[in-house]
Amino acid sequence: MWLFALASCGAVDEEPVVPTPPAPSDAPPTARMQTYQEMVADRDAPRHPGDGGGTWRALQPVRTQVGQRVSVPTELEVGPHGIDLGGALVVVPSPFWGWSAPQGKQPEAPGYTTFTGPEGVTFDLQPAGGQLRAVVGGRALQSGERVQITYGAGDTAIADRFAERAAAVWLGVDADGDGVRALVAEPVTAEVRAGPPAQIVATWPSAAAPGDTVDLVLAVLDANGNAFGRHATELTLAAAEGLQLPSVVRLDEGDEGLARVPVTVERPGVHTVDVTALGGRFRSNPMVVREGAVPILWGDLQIHSALSDGTGDPTDLWRYAREVAALDVAAITDHDHWGMRFLDGSPALREQLDRAVAAAHEPGRFVAVHGYEYTDWRYGHRHVLAFDGPLPVFSALDPATDTPQELWAALTGRQALTVPHHPAGGPVAVDPSVTGPPELEPVIEMTSVHGQSDHPSLPQSIYDAVPGTFVFERLVAGDRFGLIGSTDGHDGHPGLSHLVGGRGGLVALPATERTRAGVYQALRARRTYATNGRRIVLRVDADGSPMGAEIPAGPVTLTVRVVGTAPLDRVEVVGPAGVVASQPGGSTTLYRPFAVELADSGFLYVRVIQADGGLAWSSPVFTADSASAQAPGR
């Protein structure tokens, strides 16, 4: 998740009146204690009955395009408790993706915002942290009185760079002026449409057999990866012999930039499709075609919507996951207690998410998983996945479940998993001394939009890294995890967040049934590999045993097959001593058996580094008796 202090949380302002709780003496060195203390102070802050009161509405529909100028005229009807002299209204545009910061001093500058109240009321405008606080002067506001607020007066607000049907502009009310506010129940929203078409994403399965007919998913996107633009586009398709597919696909405005093209596969080999359109050429991911090819499911198990601190309605995110990114598996994991609204305080939001999961789930075609993010600023963030139906939100801010051990106890008996998220740094590293039971925490997130947590020497290392928390270091210390990637996408683009920032994450699930039970069992068995968003094909077996397996110590042959999305820089085999074998790249494919040694209480995994920054990691194989060597609690 992204760290935005409490500007986004709708609570403590510049001088909170609630004392900050002391730091626990046993807080791990990885903890972000200031953030934790602020969240607790906000949770415990007394609210005036008028805080968050009133009804806020737009005075006209607001529609614009990403990055364009817009004005948002609104009106507040003051709630029944009024707003005291010295109280405040706080305008907060969605603080995450580029809306102009509101200000009230320069009419020609971005984000100029005006407040007009009833006779005798004045407003002292105080910008701070991407929001604008308007302190009530002259006299108090009475119940039922109206205040006109125009964010972006004169079309000075510049919209978000990510498209969304209902981008929110929030209003906080601090009725008594004590520095503690609450949000008005519903925000004012603006429709933000995609920009001009700029790129094509072409996706098909990573594996097929001769004679199969597969779907080639074509998505026309703008420069920021936004979909569903209404543009007529002609796409020219080209591929080597051995595929039956049309040479031209024409999209009209009603197609919203999307097409699903059946392609019959006739010959074995590695196939790609080149798409020429929009003045450029775009290439699909590779598909390996051979008899007995093992299918691969692609998933993104860490996605955020506008219900916490991302963009996009959950229904739109599910549509993007299925129809644009062509994912097989996904989970929306909005925060328990972070963002503009909190799941742990709103059963209605949780029910909205659960309904969207139920509508998206289609066993055999697409697997939608229930989930949320356990946003623990002391011991680290974890996303929680439930495969047996809706799950209560066990919050990291609830005293009953505010430690990982209490969370795991609450999940016992459920088909649920927890996944350590950005473990080596980013917003907060995960405390390596606290590892869940293997039946509840079998995998760890190797990569996301925050960067990779494998090793600091590799490209795209995670920011604010904490020594001792990298996944390689944890494996050396005796932890046993399978490896997955997830976008941690907040931009409304599940599965494709790397298109904008270059960093992302996907989990690959070879030979997995396209059902919740199948995905659950694959994760439990560590039968996974991770990429930073590229659909790299990676096959690894250890003397016939799959990734994640436990095998006897001693000499072992790791058979590695890689089909990259770009030329390979190198492929490495990693053990407790570091890189134990390596093969330089050059082409996009590699097939090689590596004769290596699996040490007592050891592990071996494969890294793939592409010349273009693409990365992939196999889950390790472990020494069969290594579990007995683990320290208690690890």
Helices and strands as residue ranges (DSSP letters): G 5-7, H 33-44, E 55-58, E 63-65, E 69-70, E 72-77, E 88-93, E 113-116, E 122-128, E 131-137, E 146-151, E 157-158, E 164-174, E 182-183, E 188-193, E 199-203, E 207-208, E 213-221, E 233-238, E 243-244, E 248-251, G 253-255, E 258-265, E 269-271, E 274-277, E 280-283, E 287-289, E 296-303, H 314-319, I 320-324, E 329-332, G 343-345, H 347-360, E 367-374, E 382-386, H 404-411, E 416-420, E 443-448, E 451-452, H 471-476, E 482-485, H 498-501, E 506-510, H 516-524, E 529-531, E 537-542, E 545-546, E 550-551, E 554-563, E 568-575, E 578-584, E 589-598, E 603-610, E 615-618, E 621-623, G 626-629
